[in-house]
Amino acid sequence: MSEDNSTRIYTVNLAKAWDTPKYRRTDRVINIIKEFTQRHMQTNKIKIDQDLNRDIWSRGKRNPPRKIRLRMIKEDDDTVVVSSYIEEKRSLSEESVKESEVQAEKVEEKVEEKVEEKAKVQAEKVEEKVEEKVEEKAKVQAEKVEEKVEEKAKVQAEKVEEKGKRK
């Protein structure tokens, strides 16, 4: 057989399994897959891949998947191997990769500029706060010094008065 006719990919709807009782649903899914394969590949010799079987049974006996993507490969002896199909991601062309890199660089530059601006603004705010605190502390210390000077002046004035009264 030619390679084109021996491999096929299908999406199988497994919703019929929900018509059966809960405790038989995954068993019914396996039978649905076998029936689908017989109908589309015209053979009774069907093998289900271990990975596909694990995928179907992974959610337990009561909750199988609603639909599944399958790859059916017909071998020379009319045996059909059914496995799960995972789509390969398309490779990006060189131009699209370069464009995305350029866009990423532009975005990075914008982000860096914004971060620098915010850092400058925050630094200015911190400097202002520090200056205000320094000024406040300087005022408080100046007031304390003035109070001490005034107290000493009063004490000396009192001493001078006492000396004047004694004489």
OpenMM code with the backbone's topology and positions (N, CA, C; nanometers):
from openmm import Vec3, app, unit

residues = "MET SER GLU ASP ASN SER THR ARG ILE TYR THR VAL ASN LEU ALA LYS ALA TRP ASP THR PRO LYS TYR ARG ARG THR ASP ARG VAL ILE ASN ILE ILE LYS GLU PHE THR GLN ARG HIS MET GLN THR ASN LYS ILE LYS ILE ASP GLN ASP LEU ASN ARG ASP ILE TRP SER ARG GLY LYS ARG ASN PRO PRO ARG LYS ILE ARG LEU ARG MET ILE LYS GLU ASP ASP ASP THR VAL VAL VAL SER SER TYR ILE GLU GLU LYS ARG SER LEU SER GLU GLU SER VAL LYS GLU SER GLU VAL GLN ALA GLU LYS VAL GLU GLU LYS VAL GLU GLU LYS VAL GLU GLU LYS ALA LYS VAL GLN ALA GLU LYS VAL GLU GLU LYS VAL GLU GLU LYS VAL GLU GLU LYS ALA LYS VAL GLN ALA GLU LYS VAL GLU GLU LYS VAL GLU GLU LYS ALA LYS VAL GLN ALA GLU LYS VAL GLU GLU LYS GLY LYS ARG LYS".split()
positions = [
    Vec3(0.0839, -0.1187, 0.0000),
    Vec3(0.0000, 0.0000, 0.0000),
    Vec3(0.0875, 0.1237, 0.0000),
    Vec3(0.0360, 0.2315, -0.0517),
    Vec3(0.1121, 0.3561, -0.0537),
    Vec3(0.1048, 0.4232, 0.0826),
    Vec3(0.2021, 0.5069, 0.1101),
    Vec3(0.2121, 0.5731, 0.2404),
    Vec3(0.0954, 0.6675, 0.2658),
    Vec3(0.0419, 0.7344, 0.1634),
    Vec3(-0.0666, 0.8291, 0.1802),
    Vec3(-0.1934, 0.7614, 0.2305),
    Vec3(-0.2246, 0.6432, 0.1792),
    Vec3(-0.3478, 0.5749, 0.2168),
    Vec3(-0.3355, 0.4997, 0.3485),
    Vec3(-0.2126, 0.4706, 0.3940),
    Vec3(-0.1982, 0.3871, 0.5122),
    Vec3(-0.2036, 0.4660, 0.6439),
    Vec3(-0.1857, 0.5967, 0.6395),
    Vec3(-0.1911, 0.6772, 0.7616),
    Vec3(-0.3008, 0.7812, 0.7486),
    Vec3(-0.3879, 0.7834, 0.8469),
    Vec3(-0.4956, 0.8826, 0.8483),
    Vec3(-0.5083, 0.9421, 0.9881),
    Vec3(-0.5564, 1.0654, 0.9921),
    Vec3(-0.5747, 1.1355, 1.1197),
    Vec3(-0.7211, 1.1763, 1.1302),
    Vec3(-0.7815, 1.1428, 1.2438),
    Vec3(-0.9226, 1.1726, 1.2667),
    Vec3(-0.9416, 1.2346, 1.4047),
    Vec3(-1.0494, 1.3121, 1.4166),
    Vec3(-1.0979, 1.3559, 1.5474),
    Vec3(-1.2267, 1.2803, 1.5723),
    Vec3(-1.2270, 1.2020, 1.6794),
    Vec3(-1.3416, 1.1158, 1.7080),
    Vec3(-1.4204, 1.1750, 1.8235),
    Vec3(-1.5509, 1.1926, 1.8012),
    Vec3(-1.6398, 1.2413, 1.9050),
    Vec3(-1.6812, 1.1222, 1.9915),
    Vec3(-1.6574, 1.1328, 2.1197),
    Vec3(-1.6845, 1.0209, 2.2114),
    Vec3(-1.8055, 1.0474, 2.3001),
    Vec3(-1.8909, 1.1400, 2.2603),
    Vec3(-2.0038, 1.1797, 2.3438),
    Vec3(-2.1050, 1.0666, 2.3620),
    Vec3(-2.1086, 0.9695, 2.2711),
    Vec3(-2.2024, 0.8572, 2.2864),
    Vec3(-2.1766, 0.7779, 2.4136),
    Vec3(-2.0545, 0.7863, 2.4638),
    Vec3(-2.0210, 0.7126, 2.5853),
    Vec3(-2.1020, 0.7615, 2.7042),
    Vec3(-2.1520, 0.8839, 2.6984),
    Vec3(-2.2293, 0.9384, 2.8100),
    Vec3(-2.3722, 0.8841, 2.8131),
    Vec3(-2.4111, 0.8067, 2.7112),
    Vec3(-2.5411, 0.7409, 2.7141),
    Vec3(-2.5371, 0.6140, 2.7989),
    Vec3(-2.4185, 0.5612, 2.8231),
    Vec3(-2.4033, 0.4399, 2.9036),
    Vec3(-2.3900, 0.4769, 3.0507),
    Vec3(-2.4076, 0.3820, 3.1402),
    Vec3(-2.3899, 0.4103, 3.2834),
    Vec3(-2.2475, 0.4580, 3.3133),
    Vec3(-2.2353, 0.5361, 3.4209),
    Vec3(-2.1067, 0.5962, 3.4554),
    Vec3(-1.9941, 0.4935, 3.4672),
    Vec3(-2.0215, 0.3806, 3.5286),
    Vec3(-1.9159, 0.2844, 3.5569),
    Vec3(-1.8700, 0.2080, 3.4323),
    Vec3(-1.9325, 0.2329, 3.3160),
    Vec3(-1.8906, 0.1659, 3.1922),
    Vec3(-1.8436, 0.2642, 3.0852),
    Vec3(-1.8316, 0.3899, 3.1154),
    Vec3(-1.8056, 0.4900, 3.0124),
    Vec3(-1.6719, 0.4712, 2.9411),
    Vec3(-1.5654, 0.4507, 3.0140),
    Vec3(-1.4351, 0.4374, 2.9487),
    Vec3(-1.4293, 0.3097, 2.8658),
    Vec3(-1.4938, 0.2041, 2.9129),
    Vec3(-1.5022, 0.0817, 2.8315),
    Vec3(-1.5741, 0.1108, 2.7000),
    Vec3(-1.6787, 0.1882, 2.7076),
    Vec3(-1.7558, 0.2243, 2.5884),
    Vec3(-1.6719, 0.3095, 2.4935),
    Vec3(-1.5878, 0.3970, 2.5467),
    Vec3(-1.5011, 0.4797, 2.4630),
    Vec3(-1.4071, 0.3912, 2.3811),
    Vec3(-1.3486, 0.2910, 2.4436),
    Vec3(-1.2600, 0.1986, 2.3713),
    Vec3(-1.3370, 0.1319, 2.2575),
    Vec3(-1.4602, 0.0881, 2.2860),
    Vec3(-1.5414, 0.0235, 2.1818),
    Vec3(-1.5768, 0.1219, 2.0700),
    Vec3(-1.6044, 0.2475, 2.1053),
    Vec3(-1.6364, 0.3482, 2.0035),
    Vec3(-1.5161, 0.3678, 1.9108),
    Vec3(-1.3963, 0.3734, 1.9686),
    Vec3(-1.2755, 0.3910, 1.8880),
    Vec3(-1.2566, 0.2716, 1.7947),
    Vec3(-1.2789, 0.1513, 1.8458),
    Vec3(-1.2648, 0.0313, 1.7614),
    Vec3(-1.3678, 0.0314, 1.6488),
    Vec3(-1.4923, 0.0653, 1.6808),
    Vec3(-1.5969, 0.0700, 1.5778),
    Vec3(-1.5632, 0.1750, 1.4715),
    Vec3(-1.5176, 0.2911, 1.5144),
    Vec3(-1.4816, 0.3986, 1.4216),
    Vec3(-1.3687, 0.3525, 1.3295),
    Vec3(-1.2688, 0.2865, 1.3878),
    Vec3(-1.1556, 0.2383, 1.3095),
    Vec3(-1.2000, 0.1324, 1.2083),
    Vec3(-1.2873, 0.0415, 1.2488),
    Vec3(-1.3379, -0.0598, 1.1553),
    Vec3(-1.4116, 0.0050, 1.0390),
    Vec3(-1.4928, 0.1033, 1.0681),
    Vec3(-1.5731, 0.1682, 0.9654),
    Vec3(-1.4848, 0.2459, 0.8658),
    Vec3(-1.3813, 0.3147, 0.9159),
    Vec3(-1.3023, 0.4008, 0.8290),
    Vec3(-1.1819, 0.3323, 0.7649),
    Vec3(-1.1292, 0.2292, 0.8260),
    Vec3(-1.0113, 0.1624, 0.7712),
    Vec3(-1.0450, 0.0262, 0.7097),
    Vec3(-1.1696, -0.0189, 0.7154),
    Vec3(-1.2197, -0.1442, 0.6584),
    Vec3(-1.1350, -0.2653, 0.6971),
    Vec3(-1.1175, -0.2841, 0.8259),
    Vec3(-1.0495, -0.4038, 0.8754),
    Vec3(-1.0962, -0.4344, 1.0172),
    Vec3(-1.0837, -0.5618, 1.0542),
    Vec3(-1.1238, -0.6032, 1.1887),
    Vec3(-1.0046, -0.6185, 1.2821),
    Vec3(-0.8831, -0.6128, 1.2283),
    Vec3(-0.7625, -0.6278, 1.3091),
    Vec3(-0.7189, -0.4892, 1.3586),
    Vec3(-0.7465, -0.4633, 1.4857),
    Vec3(-0.7209, -0.3295, 1.5415),
    Vec3(-0.6369, -0.3432, 1.6681),
    Vec3(-0.5334, -0.2619, 1.6763),
    Vec3(-0.4505, -0.2557, 1.7964),
    Vec3(-0.4523, -0.1119, 1.8472),
    Vec3(-0.4785, -0.0959, 1.9752),
    Vec3(-0.4782, 0.0377, 2.0364),
    Vec3(-0.3453, 0.0567, 2.1083),
    Vec3(-0.2789, 0.1658, 2.0782),
    Vec3(-0.1480, 0.1976, 2.1338),
    Vec3(-0.1581, 0.2150, 2.2853),
    Vec3(-0.0500, 0.1794, 2.3559),
    Vec3(-0.0488, 0.1909, 2.5026),
    Vec3(-0.0672, 0.3348, 2.5483),
    Vec3(-0.0017, 0.4290, 2.4814),
    Vec3(-0.0125, 0.5699, 2.5216),
    Vec3(-0.1553, 0.6204, 2.5055),
    Vec3(-0.2220, 0.5806, 2.3973),
    Vec3(-0.3615, 0.6187, 2.3773),
    Vec3(-0.4481, 0.5599, 2.4882),
    Vec3(-0.4245, 0.4340, 2.5188),
    Vec3(-0.5008, 0.3684, 2.6249),
    Vec3(-0.4802, 0.4406, 2.7585),
    Vec3(-0.3550, 0.4800, 2.7883),
    Vec3(-0.3284, 0.5534, 2.9129),
    Vec3(-0.3992, 0.6884, 2.9138),
    Vec3(-0.3981, 0.7571, 2.7975),
    Vec3(-0.4662, 0.8866, 2.7888),
    Vec3(-0.6152, 0.8723, 2.8171),
    Vec3(-0.6757, 0.7703, 2.7613),
    Vec3(-0.8198, 0.7502, 2.7790),
    Vec3(-0.8514, 0.7155, 2.9243),
    Vec3(-0.7713, 0.6286, 2.9840),
    Vec3(-0.7977, 0.5819, 3.1198),
    Vec3(-0.7416, 0.6764, 3.2272),
    Vec3(-0.6679, 0.7805, 3.1878),
    Vec3(-0.6019, 0.8678, 3.2861),
    Vec3(-0.7006, 0.9380, 3.3787),
    Vec3(-0.8207, 0.9648, 3.3322),
    Vec3(-0.9197, 1.0345, 3.4144),
    Vec3(-1.0162, 0.9389, 3.4836),
    Vec3(-0.9867, 0.8107, 3.4761),
    Vec3(-1.0662, 0.7127, 3.5473),
    Vec3(-1.1712, 0.6471, 3.4596),
    Vec3(-1.2473, 0.5584, 3.5214),
    Vec3(-1.3466, 0.4792, 3.4493),
    Vec3(-1.4732, 0.5580, 3.4215),
    Vec3(-1.5013, 0.6578, 3.5046),
    Vec3(-1.6275, 0.7307, 3.4940),
    Vec3(-1.6196, 0.8592, 3.4129),
    Vec3(-1.4984, 0.9085, 3.3843),
    Vec3(-1.4864, 1.0404, 3.3217),
    Vec3(-1.3872, 1.0389, 3.2052),
    Vec3(-1.4157, 0.9689, 3.0962),
    Vec3(-1.3250, 0.9682, 2.9812),
    Vec3(-1.3341, 1.0996, 2.9043),
    Vec3(-1.2414, 1.1227, 2.8111),
    Vec3(-1.2482, 1.2465, 2.7328),
    Vec3(-1.3703, 1.2499, 2.6413),
    Vec3(-1.4181, 1.3702, 2.6063),
    Vec3(-1.5350, 1.3863, 2.5187),
    Vec3(-1.5005, 1.3633, 2.3722),
    Vec3(-1.3797, 1.4026, 2.3331),
    Vec3(-1.3331, 1.3739, 2.1977),
    Vec3(-1.1829, 1.3607, 2.2008),
    Vec3(-1.1303, 1.2965, 2.0968),
    Vec3(-0.9873, 1.2688, 2.0959),
    Vec3(-0.9373, 1.2702, 1.9522),
    Vec3(-0.8137, 1.3128, 1.9345),
    Vec3(-0.7512, 1.3177, 1.8021),
    Vec3(-0.6689, 1.1897, 1.7851),
    Vec3(-0.6928, 1.1149, 1.6753),
    Vec3(-0.6299, 0.9848, 1.6552),
    Vec3(-0.5503, 0.9797, 1.5262),
    Vec3(-0.4432, 0.8989, 1.5285),
    Vec3(-0.3669, 0.8662, 1.4078),
    Vec3(-0.3857, 0.7161, 1.3864),
    Vec3(-0.4344, 0.6793, 1.2674),
    Vec3(-0.4560, 0.5389, 1.2344),
    Vec3(-0.3582, 0.4996, 1.1253),
    Vec3(-0.2784, 0.3981, 1.1550),
    Vec3(-0.1773, 0.3507, 1.0603),
    Vec3(-0.2123, 0.2079, 1.0206),
    Vec3(-0.2328, 0.1880, 0.8906),
    Vec3(-0.2651, 0.0551, 0.8401),
    Vec3(-0.1362, -0.0111, 0.7925),
    Vec3(-0.1043, -0.1255, 0.8536),
    Vec3(0.0176, -0.1972, 0.8190),
    Vec3(-0.0093, -0.2929, 0.7033),
    Vec3(0.0948, -0.3587, 0.6543),
    Vec3(0.0842, -0.4467, 0.5379),
    Vec3(-0.0081, -0.5665, 0.5614),
    Vec3(-0.0159, -0.6170, 0.6827),
    Vec3(-0.0998, -0.7342, 0.7110),
    Vec3(-0.2416, -0.6965, 0.7524),
    Vec3(-0.2901, -0.5809, 0.7072),
    Vec3(-0.4244, -0.5288, 0.7352),
    Vec3(-0.4517, -0.5039, 0.8834),
    Vec3(-0.3475, -0.4911, 0.9617),
    Vec3(-0.3630, -0.4552, 1.1019),
    Vec3(-0.3558, -0.3036, 1.1125),
    Vec3(-0.4481, -0.2461, 1.1886),
    Vec3(-0.4505, -0.1011, 1.2072),
    Vec3(-0.4044, -0.0697, 1.3493),
    Vec3(-0.3023, 0.0160, 1.3603),
    Vec3(-0.2542, 0.0611, 1.4905),
    Vec3(-0.3107, 0.2004, 1.5136),
    Vec3(-0.3846, 0.2156, 1.6226),
    Vec3(-0.4476, 0.3423, 1.6563),
    Vec3(-0.3667, 0.4058, 1.7694),
    Vec3(-0.3211, 0.5303, 1.7469),
    Vec3(-0.2453, 0.6014, 1.8494),
    Vec3(-0.2969, 0.7444, 1.8583),
    Vec3(-0.2596, 0.8113, 1.9660),
    Vec3(-0.3039, 0.9508, 1.9809),
    Vec3(-0.2192, 1.0380, 1.8898),
    Vec3(-0.2802, 1.1446, 1.8401),
    Vec3(-0.2130, 1.2347, 1.7464),
    Vec3(-0.1891, 1.3673, 1.8147),
    Vec3(-0.0651, 1.4112, 1.8139),
    Vec3(-0.0293, 1.5417, 1.8687),
    Vec3(0.0256, 1.6239, 1.7535),
    Vec3(-0.0374, 1.7378, 1.7290),
    Vec3(0.0043, 1.8215, 1.6176),
    Vec3(0.1404, 1.8811, 1.6443),
    Vec3(0.2218, 1.8842, 1.5401),
    Vec3(0.3531, 1.9460, 1.5496),
    Vec3(0.3384, 2.0943, 1.5214),
    Vec3(0.4054, 2.1742, 1.5991),
    Vec3(0.3977, 2.3185, 1.5781),
    Vec3(0.4775, 2.3540, 1.4534),
    Vec3(0.4244, 2.4441, 1.3769),
    Vec3(0.4920, 2.4868, 1.2553),
    Vec3(0.6152, 2.5675, 1.2913),
    Vec3(0.7217, 2.5443, 1.2159),
    Vec3(0.8438, 2.6199, 1.2412),
    Vec3(0.8284, 2.7605, 1.1839),
    Vec3(0.8851, 2.8547, 1.2526),
    Vec3(0.8758, 2.9939, 1.2106),
    Vec3(0.9792, 3.0212, 1.1014),
    Vec3(0.9429, 3.1032, 1.0084),
    Vec3(1.0378, 3.1408, 0.9046),
    Vec3(1.1406, 3.2367, 0.9633),
    Vec3(1.2532, 3.2506, 0.8948),
    Vec3(1.3608, 3.3361, 0.9450),
    Vec3(1.3159, 3.4816, 0.9553),
    Vec3(1.2358, 3.5260, 0.8578),
    Vec3(1.1897, 3.6647, 0.8593),
    Vec3(1.1023, 3.6927, 0.9802),
    Vec3(1.0109, 3.6021, 1.0086),
    Vec3(0.9220, 3.6251, 1.1228),
    Vec3(0.9995, 3.6198, 1.2539),
    Vec3(1.1029, 3.5364, 1.2587),
    Vec3(1.1860, 3.5306, 1.3794),
    Vec3(1.2603, 3.6629, 1.3975),
    Vec3(1.3168, 3.7156, 1.2872),
    Vec3(1.3883, 3.8426, 1.2961),
    Vec3(1.2947, 3.9553, 1.3370),
    Vec3(1.1742, 3.9564, 1.2784),
    Vec3(1.0771, 4.0600, 1.3130),
    Vec3(1.0405, 4.0531, 1.4606),
    Vec3(1.0195, 3.9328, 1.5087),
    Vec3(0.9828, 3.9196, 1.6496),
    Vec3(1.0985, 3.9611, 1.7400),
    Vec3(1.2236, 3.9333, 1.6974),
    Vec3(1.3382, 3.9761, 1.7770),
    Vec3(1.3479, 4.1284, 1.7807),
    Vec3(1.3255, 4.1932, 1.6666),
    Vec3(1.3306, 4.3394, 1.6607),
    Vec3(1.2222, 4.3988, 1.7505),
    Vec3(1.1022, 4.3436, 1.7422),
    Vec3(0.9927, 4.3928, 1.8264),
    Vec3(1.0249, 4.3715, 1.9738),
    Vec3(1.0848, 4.2581, 2.0060),
    Vec3(1.1207, 4.2305, 2.1450),
    Vec3(1.2237, 4.3314, 2.1946),
    Vec3(1.3214, 4.3655, 2.1081),
    Vec3(1.4224, 4.4638, 2.1472),
    Vec3(1.3591, 4.6009, 2.1719),
    Vec3(1.2644, 4.6397, 2.0842),
    Vec3(1.1967, 4.7686, 2.1022),
    Vec3(1.1208, 4.7714, 2.2341),
    Vec3(1.0518, 4.6642, 2.2621),
    Vec3(0.9748, 4.6566, 2.3866),
    Vec3(1.0687, 4.6647, 2.5059),
    Vec3(1.1810, 4.5937, 2.4978),
    Vec3(1.2781, 4.5979, 2.6075),
    Vec3(1.3305, 4.7393, 2.6294),
    Vec3(1.3607, 4.8110, 2.5190),
    Vec3(1.4099, 4.9480, 2.5313),
    Vec3(1.3061, 5.0370, 2.5980),
    Vec3(1.1794, 5.0239, 2.5565),
    Vec3(1.0737, 5.1046, 2.6174),
    Vec3(1.0610, 5.0746, 2.7655),
    Vec3(1.0678, 4.9478, 2.7994),
    Vec3(1.0557, 4.9091, 2.9404),
    Vec3(1.1713, 4.9665, 3.0207),
    Vec3(1.2925, 4.9580, 2.9643),
    Vec3(1.4088, 5.0127, 3.0344),
    Vec3(1.3947, 5.1630, 3.0555),
    Vec3(1.3470, 5.2341, 2.9523),
    Vec3(1.3281, 5.3785, 2.9658),
    Vec3(1.2274, 5.4102, 3.0760),
    Vec3(1.1170, 5.3391, 3.0782),
    Vec3(1.0157, 5.3632, 3.1808),
    Vec3(1.0707, 5.3336, 3.3195),
    Vec3(1.1474, 5.2254, 3.3309),
    Vec3(1.2048, 5.1909, 3.4607),
    Vec3(1.3014, 5.2999, 3.5061),
    Vec3(1.3842, 5.3501, 3.4132),
    Vec3(1.4782, 5.4561, 3.4478),
    Vec3(1.4043, 5.5825, 3.4920),
    Vec3(1.2978, 5.6198, 3.4191),
    Vec3(1.2199, 5.7377, 3.4560),
    Vec3(1.1606, 5.7229, 3.5950),
    Vec3(1.1022, 5.6071, 3.6215),
    Vec3(1.0428, 5.5848, 3.7533),
    Vec3(1.1490, 5.5887, 3.8618),
    Vec3(1.2665, 5.5324, 3.8314),
    Vec3(1.3747, 5.5329, 3.9299),
    Vec3(1.4189, 5.6759, 3.9594),
    Vec3(1.4282, 5.7599, 3.8540),
    Vec3(1.4660, 5.9000, 3.8747),
    Vec3(1.3639, 5.9720, 3.9609),
    Vec3(1.2369, 5.9535, 3.9306),
    Vec3(1.1303, 6.0193, 4.0063),
    Vec3(1.1352, 5.9754, 4.1524),
    Vec3(1.1518, 5.8460, 4.1739),
    Vec3(1.1574, 5.7965, 4.3110),
    Vec3(1.2811, 5.8508, 4.3835),
    Vec3(1.3940, 5.8575, 4.3124),
    Vec3(1.5158, 5.9097, 4.3741),
    Vec3(1.4956, 6.0567, 4.4148),
    Vec3(1.4302, 6.1340, 4.3277),
    Vec3(1.4038, 6.2737, 4.3601),
    Vec3(1.3149, 6.2849, 4.4837),
    Vec3(1.2118, 6.2023, 4.4889),
    Vec3(1.1217, 6.2049, 4.6052),
    Vec3(1.1976, 6.1700, 4.7325),
    Vec3(1.2819, 6.0686, 4.7256),
    Vec3(1.3592, 6.0280, 4.8431),
    Vec3(1.4526, 6.1410, 4.8856),
    Vec3(1.5189, 6.2058, 4.7889),
    Vec3(1.6087, 6.3168, 4.8211),
    Vec3(1.5327, 6.4298, 4.8894),
    Vec3(1.4138, 6.4618, 4.8375),
    Vec3(1.3332, 6.5674, 4.8986),
    Vec3(1.2976, 6.5319, 5.0419),
    Vec3(1.2556, 6.4067, 5.0634),
    Vec3(1.2200, 6.3641, 5.1987),
    Vec3(1.3404, 6.3716, 5.2918),
    Vec3(1.4566, 6.3273, 5.2424),
    Vec3(1.5776, 6.3312, 5.3249),
    Vec3(1.6113, 6.4766, 5.3602),
    Vec3(1.6039, 6.5663, 5.2613),
    Vec3(1.6325, 6.7077, 5.2873),
    Vec3(1.5364, 6.7649, 5.3898),
    Vec3(1.4070, 6.7303, 5.3765),
    Vec3(1.3079, 6.7796, 5.4728),
    Vec3(1.3396, 6.7298, 5.6129),
    Vec3(1.3755, 6.6028, 5.6247),
    Vec3(1.4069, 6.5470, 5.7564),
    Vec3(1.5318, 6.6119, 5.8147),
    Vec3(1.6314, 6.6340, 5.7295),
    Vec3(1.7544, 6.6989, 5.7766),
    Vec3(1.7227, 6.8395, 5.8256),
    Vec3(1.6421, 6.9126, 5.7495),
    Vec3(1.6047, 7.0477, 5.7901),
    Vec3(1.5279, 7.0460, 5.9220),
    Vec3(1.4348, 6.9501, 5.9356),
    Vec3(1.3569, 6.9401, 6.0597),
    Vec3(1.4483, 6.9112, 6.1777),
    Vec3(1.5404, 6.8168, 6.1596),
    Vec3(1.6313, 6.7827, 6.2689),
    Vec3(1.7200, 6.9022, 6.3040),
    Vec3(1.7646, 6.9732, 6.2007),
    Vec3(1.8481, 7.0911, 6.2260),
    Vec3(1.7696, 7.1954, 6.3054),
    Vec3(1.6418, 7.2168, 6.2678),
    Vec3(1.5581, 7.3121, 6.3410),
    Vec3(1.5395, 7.2677, 6.4850),
    Vec3(1.5117, 7.1394, 6.5050),
    Vec3(1.4906, 7.0876, 6.6408),
    Vec3(1.6162, 7.1060, 6.7242),
    Vec3(1.7327, 7.0732, 6.6660),
    Vec3(1.8583, 7.0880, 6.7395),
    Vec3(1.8860, 7.2361, 6.7685),
    Vec3(1.8577, 7.3224, 6.6719),
    Vec3(1.8790, 7.4660, 6.6941),
    Vec3(1.7889, 7.5149, 6.8070),
    Vec3(1.6648, 7.4687, 6.8087),
    Vec3(1.5731, 7.5092, 6.9163),
    Vec3(1.6244, 7.4605, 7.0511),
    Vec3(1.6754, 7.3361, 7.0555),
    Vec3(1.7275, 7.2817, 7.1811),
    Vec3(1.8476, 7.3631, 7.2290),
    Vec3(1.9355, 7.3959, 7.1361),
    Vec3(2.0535, 7.4753, 7.1709),
    Vec3(2.0092, 7.6113, 7.2230),
    Vec3(1.9126, 7.6738, 7.1552),
    Vec3(1.8635, 7.8049, 7.1999),
    Vec3(1.8040, 7.7954, 7.3393),
    Vec3(1.7272, 7.6884, 7.3650),
    Vec3(1.6665, 7.6710, 7.4974),
    Vec3(1.7753, 7.6562, 7.6035),
    Vec3(1.8800, 7.5781, 7.5726),
    Vec3(1.9888, 7.5595, 7.6685),
    Vec3(2.0613, 7.6913, 7.6938),
    Vec3(2.0845, 7.7657, 7.5868),
    Vec3(2.1520, 7.8952, 7.6011),
    Vec3(2.0666, 7.9882, 7.6869),
    Vec3(1.9349, 7.9896, 7.6613),
    Vec3(1.8449, 8.0743, 7.7393),
    Vec3(1.8448, 8.0322, 7.8855),
    Vec3(1.8428, 7.9015, 7.9106),
    Vec3(1.8448, 7.8529, 8.0485),
    Vec3(1.9730, 7.8943, 8.1197),
    Vec3(2.0868, 7.8751, 8.0482),
    Vec3(2.2144, 7.9137, 8.1084),
    Vec3(2.2198, 8.0642, 8.1351),
    Vec3(2.1616, 8.1389, 8.0394),
    Vec3(2.1601, 8.2848, 8.0584),
    Vec3(2.0761, 8.3204, 8.1808),
    Vec3(1.9613, 8.2534, 8.1972),
    Vec3(1.8773, 8.2808, 8.3152),
    Vec3(1.9496, 8.2435, 8.4425),
    Vec3(2.0160, 8.1262, 8.4400),
    Vec3(2.0881, 8.0816, 8.5597),
    Vec3(2.1976, 8.1821, 8.5942),
    Vec3(2.2721, 8.2300, 8.4956),
    Vec3(2.3793, 8.3265, 8.5207),
    Vec3(2.3214, 8.4598, 8.5681),
    Vec3(2.2063, 8.4969, 8.5082),
    Vec3(2.1442, 8.6218, 8.5506),
    Vec3(2.0998, 8.6112, 8.6962),
    Vec3(2.0492, 8.4965, 8.7341),
    Vec3(2.0063, 8.4764, 8.8729),
    Vec3(2.1262, 8.4815, 8.9662),
    Vec3(2.2367, 8.4213, 8.9228),
    Vec3(2.3576, 8.4222, 9.0055),
    Vec3(2.4106, 8.5663, 9.0237),
    Vec3(2.4036, 8.6401, 8.9136),
    Vec3(2.4504, 8.7796, 8.9196),
    Vec3(2.3603, 8.8560, 9.0141),
    Vec3(2.2291, 8.8362, 9.0066),
    Vec3(2.1372, 8.9057, 9.0970),
    Vec3(2.1622, 8.8692, 9.2431),
    Vec3(2.1881, 8.7415, 9.2684),
    Vec3(2.2138, 8.6973, 9.4047),
    Vec3(2.3424, 8.7634, 9.4596),
    Vec3(2.4431, 8.7700, 9.3719),
    Vec3(2.5689, 8.8324, 9.4124),
    Vec3(2.5450, 8.9820, 9.4397),
    Vec3(2.4602, 9.0454, 9.3558),
    Vec3(2.4302, 9.1868, 9.3745),
    Vec3(2.3537, 9.2111, 9.5037),
    Vec3(2.2689, 9.1251, 9.5416),
    Vec3(2.1934, 9.1382, 9.6644),
    Vec3(2.2817, 9.1142, 9.7844),
    Vec3(2.3770, 9.0290, 9.7778),
    Vec3(2.4654, 9.0006, 9.8876),
    Vec3(2.5568, 9.1190, 9.9165),
    Vec3(2.5905, 9.1908, 9.8220),
    Vec3(2.6813, 9.3030, 9.8412),
    Vec3(2.6040, 9.4137, 9.8943),
] * unit.nanometer
topology = app.Topology()
chain = topology.addChain("A")
for resn in residues:
    res = topology.addResidue(resn, chain)
    for name in ("N", "CA", "C"):
        topology.addAtom(name, app.Element.getBySymbol(name[0]), res)
